[in-house]
């Protein structure tokens, strides 16, 4: 099923159909506005069922499921002004936390090049992009998901102001679609509290091209779920996620891994409806360890966990066994540990984190977050 996005404009236009895409694009010769400014915040997200391996242009080899976070977010505003004469170049300036960030501009240029056929107004305007994170820049938390999600949401809002007829649902789907082209996991940050990215037979309207919210109500134990992020290592990763994804091509365990992830997603959706917290813990921790096992068995192989990561994991296991508190961990492609637990156990778990686990964090730093609802206009 493909969605057709149409523009209503006060000018002649050429309509181009993009095969197997979620939208029509248009060549716009006149706009409803000449200048403007929009702003959105978008949070990070943490995958419970991981994707590791891509094909085509930012398409996942398996479906993934994630909690959308709330507090760890990027706030972005984009000012736009129509050029006196269109050019063949993208014209923008990027500021991070009030300072010009030239080193990030090549990434934005690549992003604009990828999305240009879907946002043909990009070469007709100049843009000033101003972005900031609510979490420390050196915290070791990847900001690509929240950053690209916020930027994509701004761009579809600009498109709306210029004259398109996208409704709210279509705006969200297109923003997710565009965000994916900037950073794969970014497509999961537009909505919440739980999203799925990747075509899956048991998730209605799921797609490789954008993320969707889960089509069922979760058990109350998973509502307001907590995520405390332990900042074990705030340095730059030795191997980028892009390189890691590419190493899944020809990986001896790749096919089985993709099947495992889709099967785990099927089971996890059932668990999250029934409230089976023990099975939830097993699946989530297994997914985290499997992700890192793919890294350790690729060619070349690499390890992103640190000794402190393993210490934290062992302490979580010991604490859970001793207290029966339903606490678990997950990992992204790095050394930091996401500690997941129900809201009802918050005081007990935070005491444990402060007294024990913080000792394995750089400067004893950790960030408390909770599941959220995605991008918001500011």
VENLINPE-V979725 format. One record per residue. SS is DSSP state (hx for helix, st for strand, lp for the rest). PSI is psi in radians with two decimals (NA if undefined). Layout:
<<SS | PSI> <SS | PSI>>
This chain:
<<lp | 2.17> <lp | 2.54> <lp | 2.41> <lp | 2.00> <lp | 2.19> <lp | 2.58> <st | 2.55> <lp | 1.88> <lp | 2.76> <lp | 0.70> <lp | 2.88> <lp | 2.64> <st | 2.72> <st | 2.14> <st | 2.26> <st | 2.19> <st | 2.24> <lp | 2.00> <lp | 2.38> <lp | 0.62> <lp | 3.01> <lp | 0.14> <lp | 2.88> <st | 2.62> <st | 2.85> <st | 2.63> <st | 1.91> <st | 2.27> <lp | -0.14> <lp | 2.55> <lp | 2.73> <lp | -0.35> <lp | 2.63> <lp | -0.55> <st | 2.85> <st | 3.11> <st | 2.36> <st | 2.76> <st | 2.50> <st | 2.64> <st | 2.58> <st | 2.39> <st | 2.95> <st | 3.11> <st | 2.79> <st | 2.12> <st | 2.35> <st | -0.76> <st | 2.09> <lp | 2.66> <lp | 2.38> <lp | 1.76> <lp | 2.23> <st | 2.85> <st | 2.87> <lp | -2.49> <lp | 1.65> <lp | 0.69> <st | 2.42> <st | 2.57> <lp | -0.34> <lp | 2.80> <lp | 2.63> <st | 2.75> <st | 2.38> <st | 2.69> <st | 2.25> <st | 2.31> <st | -3.11> <st | -0.86> <st | -0.61> <st | 1.70> <st | 2.84> <st | 2.36> <st | 2.11> <st | 2.38> <st | 2.52> <st | 2.09> <st | 2.43> <st | 2.55> <st | 2.28> <st | 2.39> <lp | 2.64> <lp | -0.67> <lp | 2.30> <lp | 2.63> <lp | 3.06> <lp | 0.13> <lp | 2.72> <lp | 2.30> <st | 1.85> <st | 2.77> <st | 2.50> <st | 2.26> <st | 2.34> <st | 2.06> <lp | 0.76> <lp | -0.06> <st | 2.47> <st | 2.33> <lp | 1.39> <hx | -0.53> <hx | -0.35> <hx | -0.25> <hx | -0.64> <hx | -0.62> <hx | -0.69> <hx | -0.68> <hx | -0.74> <hx | -0.73> <hx | -0.83> <hx | -0.68> <hx | -0.71> <hx | -0.63> <hx | -0.01> <lp | -0.72> <lp | -0.36> <lp | -0.26> <lp | 1.20> <hx | -0.07> <hx | -0.17> <hx | -0.58> <hx | -0.04> <hx | -0.12> <st | 2.73> <st | 2.57> <st | 2.48> <st | 2.01> <st | 2.14> <st | 2.12> <st | 2.60> <st | 2.68> <st | 2.59> <lp | -0.14> <lp | 2.68> <lp | 2.43> <lp | -0.53> <lp | 0.40> <lp | -0.17> <lp | 0.08> <lp | 2.19> <lp | 2.22> <lp | 0.04> <hx | -0.67> <hx | -0.90> <hx | -0.67> <hx | -0.82> <hx | -0.58> <hx | -0.77> <hx | -0.73> <hx | -0.73> <hx | -0.71> <hx | -0.66> <hx | -0.75> <hx | -0.69> <hx | -0.48> <hx | -0.67> <hx | -0.78> <hx | -0.72> <hx | -0.78> <hx | -0.47> <hx | -0.23> <lp | 0.05> <st | 2.82> <lp | 0.45> <lp | 2.36> <lp | -3.14> <hx | -0.78> <hx | -0.75> <hx | -0.66> <hx | -0.77> <hx | -0.74> <hx | -0.71> <hx | -0.68> <hx | -0.73> <hx | -0.73> <hx | -0.82> <hx | -0.75> <hx | -0.69> <hx | -0.61> <hx | -0.30> <hx | -0.75> <lp | 2.10> <hx | -0.94> <hx | -0.23> <hx | -0.49> <hx | -0.33> <hx | -0.01> <hx | -0.02> <lp | -0.54> <st | 3.09> <lp | -3.09> <lp | -0.27> <st | 2.23> <st | 2.74> <st | 2.29> <st | 2.20> <lp | 2.46> <lp | 2.20> <lp | 2.29> <lp | -0.44> <lp | 0.04> <lp | 1.95> <lp | 2.37> <lp | 0.23> <lp | 2.66> <lp | 2.63> <lp | -0.30> <lp | -0.36> <lp | 2.89> <st | 2.73> <st | 2.73> <st | 2.67> <lp | 2.45> <lp | 0.67> <lp | 2.84> <lp | 2.30> <lp | 2.72> <lp | 2.62> <hx | -0.47> <hx | -0.42> <hx | 0.00> <lp | 2.43> <lp | 0.60> <lp | 2.50> <st | 2.57> <st | 1.89> <st | 2.14> <st | 2.01> <st | 2.09> <lp | 1.34> <lp | -0.71> <lp | 2.02> <lp | 0.10> <lp | 3.01> <lp | 2.45> <lp | 2.54> <lp | -0.50> <lp | 2.19> <lp | 2.77> <hx | -0.64> <hx | -0.80> <hx | -0.76> <hx | -0.77> <hx | -0.76> <hx | -0.46> <lp | -0.12> <lp | -0.27> <lp | 2.04> <lp | 0.06> <lp | 2.33> <lp | -0.36> <lp | 0.18> <hx | -0.88> <hx | -0.80> <hx | -0.63> <hx | -0.76> <hx | -0.71> <hx | -0.75> <hx | -0.78> <hx | -0.80> <hx | -0.64> <hx | -0.71> <hx | -0.63> <hx | -0.73> <hx | -0.82> <hx | -0.69> <hx | -0.65> <hx | -0.62> <hx | -0.74> <hx | -0.69> <hx | -0.30> <hx | -0.63> <hx | -0.43> <lp | 0.32> <lp | 1.51> <hx | -0.58> <hx | -0.75> <hx | -0.62> <hx | -0.85> <hx | -0.79> <hx | -0.82> <hx | -0.81> <hx | -0.79> <hx | -0.66> <hx | -0.72> <hx | -0.74> <hx | -0.80> <hx | -0.59> <hx | -0.69> <hx | -0.85> <hx | -0.47> <hx | -0.53> <hx | -0.65> <hx | -0.71> <hx | -0.22> <lp | 0.22> <lp | 3.08> <lp | 1.86> <lp | 2.68> <lp | 2.76> <lp | 2.78> <lp | 2.17> <lp | -0.31> <lp | 2.66> <lp | 2.88> <hx | -0.63> <hx | -0.56> <hx | -0.81> <hx | -0.65> <hx | -0.79> <hx | -0.80> <hx | -0.80> <hx | -0.66> <hx | -0.63> <hx | -0.78> <hx | -0.76> <hx | -0.76> <hx | -0.76> <hx | -0.74> <hx | -0.68> <hx | -0.65> <hx | -0.29> <lp | 0.30> <lp | 2.23> <lp | 1.25> <lp | 2.50> <st | 3.07> <st | 2.76> <st | 2.88> <st | 2.51> <lp | -2.91> <lp | 1.22> <lp | -2.95> <lp | -0.32> <lp | 2.61> <st | 2.26> <st | 2.05> <st | 2.05> <st | 2.42> <st | 2.71> <lp | 2.68> <hx | -0.58> <hx | -0.34> <hx | 0.19> <hx | -0.86> <hx | -0.77> <hx | -0.79> <hx | -0.72> <hx | -0.58> <hx | -0.76> <hx | -0.76> <hx | -0.81> <hx | -0.70> <hx | -0.55> <lp | -1.05> <hx | -0.52> <hx | -0.38> <hx | -0.34> <hx | 0.09> <lp | 2.63> <hx | 2.18> <hx | 0.46> <hx | 0.52> <lp | 2.40> <st | 2.80> <st | 2.24> <st | 2.21> <st | 3.05> <st | 2.72> <st | 2.55> <lp | -2.93> <lp | 0.11> <st | -2.72> <lp | 2.55> <st | 2.51> <st | 2.48> <lp | NA>>
